[in-house]
Amino acid sequence: MAGKAAPKAAVAIPQLGWSKVRPATIVLVSGTEDFLADRAIRILRDTLRAEDPSLEISDLEADAYGPGELITLASPSLFGEPRMIRVTGVEKCTDAFITETLAYLESPADDTYLVLRHAGGVRGKKLLDAIRGGLGNGIEIVCAELKKDSDKLDFAAAEFAVEGRRITGGALRALASAFSDDLAELAAACQQLLADASEEITEATVEKYYSGRVETNAFRVADIAIAGRYGEALVLLRHALASGADPVPIVAAFASKLRTMAKIAGARGGSGQLAQQFGLAPWQVDRARRDLQGWDDAGLGRCIELLAETDAAVKGGGRDPVFAIERMIGVISARGA
């Protein structure tokens, strides 16, 4: 007779969406959507800085945690500045981190905000249960993946609403549909329209900026080519061009991805540390690491050189921009071989 599953621990703390993040002694940021988690943590940081510009920010990597690190960072400073301690990789944390954080929750430091990023999984469950049970008097910010089209539409609508800008329903649907594969790219597209479009955003505005789903197709082509799927990438490229895509932004999408990969290739450290070092978001570091699987430095270097040649070709330096892009996709799909 099969045993019954263990009951879930009771939740005794507020569980809020990413946009409702607010200061608390302990802030657990959970869920698989890294983009929303990064944004929630950034909003919290900006809120705390607005309250006190002297805010001291420290970063910890739970998966590389050494004994005593948390208590050292949480110790009172000479001038008594408030502190924000951001912890990444709690889903991969060391035993020492679990033990010492549980002890810290018993008596959190004054004027200190401990932010714990847990991206999912069972590791650290004892710690999560303690926080959700009320130890430390914290809150949880839930950043679940937005899987439904309606959720992505609501997200895009909120991007414009918070800035007090008008966007027609048709434009909103077109934008959300074009960038449905990547929430970060959808957010970037919204921000570009907010920055560049001076009046009400209509379907014509979206068509002007993203004709034929240029950006979506461009990044999708790049993703598929980098993964080594040449035939599929070529089909999608031709569909993009037939839909009115311009070669220049397509090459720009490849450049964005390959340059990020080049920054991360060979770098050592956690996502948070490398993100800070290279001016990226942690999700960009994680994605670049996934993209780099199967690549070597020599192949990456050859592709970056070819990328520069292709960029020049599509900007007037070559006779056939389409041929130049197709050649580039072939080399990139072979990972520079």
BANU-821004 format. One line per 5 residues: number of its first residue (from 1); their letters; for each residue x, y, z of C-alpha. Coordinates in nm, 2 decimals, always signed. Example, Ala and Ser with C-alpha at 12.3 -4.5 7.8 and 13.67 -1.06 7.14 Angstrom:
BEGIN
1> as> +1.23,-0.45,+0.78  +1.37,-0.11,+0.71 $
END
This chain:
BEGIN
1> magka> +0.00,+0.00,+0.00  +0.15,+0.33,-0.11  +0.23,+0.58,+0.16  +0.06,+0.92,+0.16  +0.26,+1.22,+0.04 $
6> apkaa> +0.39,+1.44,+0.32  +0.16,+1.74,+0.37  +0.29,+2.08,+0.26  +0.41,+2.31,+0.54  +0.16,+2.58,+0.63 $
11> vaipq> +0.23,+2.92,+0.49  +0.21,+3.19,+0.76  +0.37,+3.48,+0.57  +0.24,+3.71,+0.29  +0.29,+3.57,-0.06 $
16> lgwsk> +0.30,+3.85,-0.31  +0.35,+3.89,-0.69  +0.67,+4.04,-0.81  +0.52,+4.39,-0.86  +0.41,+4.40,-0.50 $
21> vrpat> +0.76,+4.35,-0.35  +0.82,+4.56,-0.04  +1.09,+4.59,+0.23  +1.09,+4.31,+0.50  +1.35,+4.17,+0.73 $
26> ivlvs> +1.35,+3.85,+0.52  +1.24,+3.85,+0.15  +1.22,+3.51,-0.01  +1.21,+3.54,-0.39  +1.09,+3.21,-0.53 $
31> gtedf> +0.99,+3.07,-0.87  +1.14,+2.98,-1.20  +1.10,+3.31,-1.38  +1.44,+3.47,-1.35  +1.35,+3.79,-1.53 $
36> ladra> +1.06,+3.87,-1.29  +1.28,+3.77,-0.99  +1.56,+4.00,-1.10  +1.31,+4.29,-1.16  +1.15,+4.24,-0.81 $
41> irilr> +1.49,+4.24,-0.64  +1.59,+4.55,-0.84  +1.26,+4.73,-0.74  +1.33,+4.64,-0.37  +1.69,+4.78,-0.40 $
46> dtlra> +1.56,+5.10,-0.55  +1.29,+5.14,-0.29  +1.55,+5.09,+0.00  +1.79,+5.34,-0.17  +1.52,+5.59,-0.20 $
51> edpsl> +1.45,+5.56,+0.17  +1.82,+5.58,+0.26  +2.09,+5.65,+0.00  +2.35,+5.52,+0.23  +2.22,+5.16,+0.18 $
56> eisdl> +2.50,+4.91,+0.19  +2.45,+4.62,-0.06  +2.63,+4.29,-0.04  +2.60,+3.97,-0.24  +2.63,+3.61,-0.14 $
61> eaday> +2.63,+3.29,-0.34  +2.46,+3.02,-0.14  +2.60,+2.74,-0.36  +2.96,+2.85,-0.27  +2.88,+2.97,+0.09 $
66> gpgel> +3.15,+2.94,+0.35  +3.09,+2.93,+0.73  +3.05,+3.27,+0.89  +2.98,+3.48,+0.58  +2.62,+3.58,+0.66 $
71> itlas> +2.69,+3.69,+1.02  +2.99,+3.89,+0.90  +2.78,+4.08,+0.64  +2.50,+4.13,+0.89  +2.72,+4.26,+1.17 $
76> pslfg> +2.66,+4.63,+1.26  +2.87,+4.87,+1.05  +3.06,+5.16,+1.19  +2.82,+5.42,+1.08  +2.50,+5.22,+1.11 $
81> eprmi> +2.39,+5.22,+0.74  +2.10,+4.99,+0.65  +2.21,+4.68,+0.47  +2.07,+4.47,+0.19  +2.22,+4.12,+0.15 $
86> rvtgv> +2.13,+3.95,-0.18  +2.17,+3.58,-0.19  +2.16,+3.38,-0.51  +2.16,+3.01,-0.57  +1.96,+2.91,-0.26 $
91> ekctd> +1.82,+2.61,-0.46  +2.19,+2.48,-0.47  +2.30,+2.60,-0.12  +2.56,+2.44,+0.10  +2.47,+2.27,+0.43 $
96> afite> +2.65,+2.55,+0.61  +2.43,+2.81,+0.45  +2.11,+2.62,+0.56  +2.24,+2.58,+0.92  +2.36,+2.94,+0.96 $
101> tlayl> +2.06,+3.10,+0.79  +1.82,+2.91,+1.01  +2.01,+3.04,+1.31  +2.00,+3.39,+1.17  +1.62,+3.37,+1.13 $
106> espad> +1.59,+3.33,+1.50  +1.72,+3.68,+1.55  +1.76,+3.89,+1.23  +1.99,+4.19,+1.25  +1.84,+4.54,+1.28 $
111> dtylv> +1.82,+4.75,+0.96  +1.91,+4.45,+0.75  +1.72,+4.31,+0.46  +1.81,+3.95,+0.37  +1.69,+3.87,+0.01 $
116> lrhag> +1.70,+3.50,-0.07  +1.66,+3.39,-0.44  +1.54,+3.03,-0.47  +1.47,+2.92,-0.83  +1.29,+2.59,-0.75 $
121> gvrgk> +1.36,+2.24,-0.65  +1.38,+2.06,-0.32  +1.72,+2.17,-0.20  +1.68,+2.40,+0.10  +1.33,+2.28,+0.18 $
126> kllda> +1.39,+2.30,+0.55  +1.49,+2.66,+0.52  +1.20,+2.75,+0.30  +0.95,+2.58,+0.53  +1.09,+2.78,+0.82 $
131> irggl> +1.06,+3.11,+0.64  +0.71,+3.03,+0.51  +0.61,+2.92,+0.86  +0.69,+3.27,+0.99  +1.05,+3.24,+1.13 $
136> gngie> +1.22,+3.57,+1.07  +0.89,+3.75,+1.00  +0.95,+3.76,+0.63  +0.75,+3.78,+0.31  +0.76,+3.57,-0.01 $
141> ivcae> +0.77,+3.71,-0.36  +0.64,+3.45,-0.60  +0.79,+3.47,-0.96  +0.63,+3.19,-1.14  +0.68,+3.14,-1.52 $
146> lkkds> +0.42,+3.32,-1.73  +0.30,+3.04,-1.95  -0.05,+3.16,-2.06  -0.08,+3.41,-2.35  -0.32,+3.60,-2.13 $
151> dkldf> -0.06,+3.64,-1.86  +0.19,+3.78,-2.10  -0.07,+4.01,-2.24  -0.14,+4.14,-1.88  +0.23,+4.18,-1.82 $
156> aaaef> +0.28,+4.39,-2.13  -0.03,+4.60,-2.05  +0.11,+4.67,-1.71  +0.44,+4.79,-1.86  +0.25,+5.07,-2.03 $
161> avegr> -0.01,+5.14,-1.76  +0.26,+5.20,-1.50  +0.40,+5.48,-1.72  +0.06,+5.62,-1.79  +0.09,+5.55,-2.17 $
166> ritgg> -0.19,+5.45,-2.40  -0.17,+5.14,-2.62  -0.45,+5.01,-2.83  -0.57,+4.65,-2.78  -0.46,+4.55,-3.12 $
171> alral> -0.11,+4.68,-3.07  -0.09,+4.51,-2.73  -0.19,+4.18,-2.88  +0.05,+4.21,-3.17  +0.34,+4.30,-2.93 $
176> asafs> +0.27,+4.02,-2.68  +0.23,+3.77,-2.97  +0.55,+3.87,-3.13  +0.76,+3.83,-2.82  +0.57,+3.54,-2.66 $
181> ddlae> +0.88,+3.31,-2.64  +1.09,+3.54,-2.41  +0.96,+3.76,-2.13  +1.28,+3.96,-2.11  +1.26,+4.04,-2.48 $
186> laaac> +0.89,+4.13,-2.45  +0.98,+4.37,-2.16  +1.26,+4.52,-2.37  +1.03,+4.58,-2.66  +0.78,+4.75,-2.43 $
191> qqlla> +1.05,+4.98,-2.30  +1.18,+5.06,-2.64  +0.83,+5.17,-2.75  +0.79,+5.37,-2.43  +1.12,+5.55,-2.49 $
196> dasee> +1.08,+5.61,-2.86  +0.71,+5.64,-2.95  +0.58,+5.98,-2.85  +0.21,+5.94,-2.90  -0.05,+5.66,-2.85 $
201> iteat> +0.10,+5.33,-2.95  -0.11,+5.16,-3.22  -0.07,+4.86,-3.44  +0.10,+5.08,-3.69  +0.36,+5.18,-3.43 $
206> vekyy> +0.43,+4.81,-3.35  +0.45,+4.73,-3.72  +0.70,+5.02,-3.77  +0.93,+4.89,-3.50  +0.88,+4.52,-3.53 $
211> sgrve> +0.76,+4.46,-3.89  +0.71,+4.10,-3.97  +0.80,+4.01,-3.61  +1.16,+4.11,-3.68  +1.29,+4.09,-3.33 $
216> tnafr> +1.11,+3.77,-3.24  +1.23,+3.60,-3.56  +1.57,+3.75,-3.53  +1.63,+3.62,-3.18  +1.46,+3.29,-3.26 $
221> vadia> +1.68,+3.24,-3.56  +1.99,+3.32,-3.35  +1.88,+3.08,-3.07  +1.82,+2.79,-3.32  +2.15,+2.85,-3.51 $
226> iagry> +2.35,+2.87,-3.19  +2.20,+2.54,-3.08  +2.33,+2.39,-3.40  +2.00,+2.34,-3.59  +2.10,+2.48,-3.93 $
231> gealv> +1.81,+2.37,-4.14  +1.55,+2.50,-3.90  +1.73,+2.83,-3.86  +1.75,+2.87,-4.24  +1.38,+2.81,-4.28 $
236> llrha> +1.29,+3.06,-4.00  +1.53,+3.32,-4.15  +1.36,+3.30,-4.49  +1.02,+3.33,-4.33  +1.14,+3.64,-4.14 $
241> lasga> +1.27,+3.80,-4.46  +0.96,+3.71,-4.65  +0.76,+3.88,-4.37  +0.95,+4.20,-4.42  +1.23,+4.16,-4.18 $
246> dpvpi> +1.54,+4.38,-4.25  +1.88,+4.20,-4.24  +2.04,+4.46,-4.01  +1.84,+4.39,-3.69  +1.87,+4.01,-3.76 $
251> vaafa> +2.25,+4.04,-3.75  +2.22,+4.26,-3.45  +2.03,+3.98,-3.26  +2.32,+3.74,-3.34  +2.57,+4.00,-3.22 $
256> sklrt> +2.39,+4.05,-2.89  +2.39,+3.68,-2.82  +2.75,+3.60,-2.93  +2.90,+3.90,-2.74  +2.73,+3.79,-2.42 $
261> makia> +2.85,+3.43,-2.48  +3.21,+3.57,-2.53  +3.19,+3.76,-2.21  +3.08,+3.45,-2.01  +3.30,+3.20,-2.19 $
266> gargg> +3.58,+3.09,-1.94  +3.45,+3.32,-1.66  +3.42,+3.17,-1.32  +3.18,+3.26,-1.05  +2.81,+3.25,-0.97 $
271> sgqla> +2.54,+3.42,-1.19  +2.50,+3.71,-0.96  +2.88,+3.78,-0.94  +2.93,+3.76,-1.32  +2.62,+3.97,-1.38 $
276> qqfgl> +2.76,+4.24,-1.17  +3.11,+4.21,-1.33  +2.99,+4.23,-1.69  +2.68,+4.46,-1.65  +2.43,+4.18,-1.72 $
281> apwqv> +2.13,+4.04,-1.54  +2.18,+3.69,-1.38  +1.93,+3.54,-1.62  +2.15,+3.66,-1.91  +2.45,+3.48,-1.76 $
286> drarr> +2.25,+3.16,-1.71  +2.12,+3.17,-2.07  +2.47,+3.24,-2.21  +2.60,+2.94,-2.02  +2.33,+2.72,-2.18 $
291> dlqgw> +2.41,+2.86,-2.52  +2.78,+2.79,-2.48  +2.72,+2.41,-2.44  +2.91,+2.24,-2.73  +3.11,+2.55,-2.82 $
296> ddagl> +3.49,+2.61,-2.78  +3.68,+2.93,-2.77  +3.83,+2.89,-3.12  +3.48,+2.84,-3.28  +3.34,+3.13,-3.09 $
301> grcie> +3.62,+3.35,-3.21  +3.57,+3.26,-3.57  +3.20,+3.33,-3.55  +3.26,+3.67,-3.40  +3.50,+3.76,-3.68 $
306> llaet> +3.24,+3.64,-3.94  +2.97,+3.84,-3.76  +3.17,+4.16,-3.81  +3.21,+4.08,-4.18  +2.84,+4.00,-4.21 $
311> daavk> +2.74,+4.32,-4.03  +2.95,+4.52,-4.28  +2.79,+4.33,-4.57  +2.43,+4.40,-4.47  +2.51,+4.76,-4.42 $
316> gggrd> +2.61,+4.82,-4.78  +2.95,+4.66,-4.79  +2.84,+4.35,-4.98  +2.65,+4.26,-5.30  +2.40,+4.01,-5.14 $
321> pvfai> +2.30,+4.07,-4.77  +2.08,+3.76,-4.77  +2.36,+3.53,-4.89  +2.59,+3.69,-4.62  +2.34,+3.61,-4.35 $
326> ermig> +2.28,+3.25,-4.47  +2.66,+3.19,-4.48  +2.69,+3.33,-4.13  +2.41,+3.10,-4.00  +2.58,+2.80,-4.16 $
331> visar> +2.91,+2.87,-3.98  +2.74,+2.95,-3.65  +2.52,+2.64,-3.67  +2.85,+2.44,-3.70  +2.98,+2.63,-3.40 $
336> ga> +3.26,+2.78,-3.60  +3.39,+2.45,-3.73 $
END
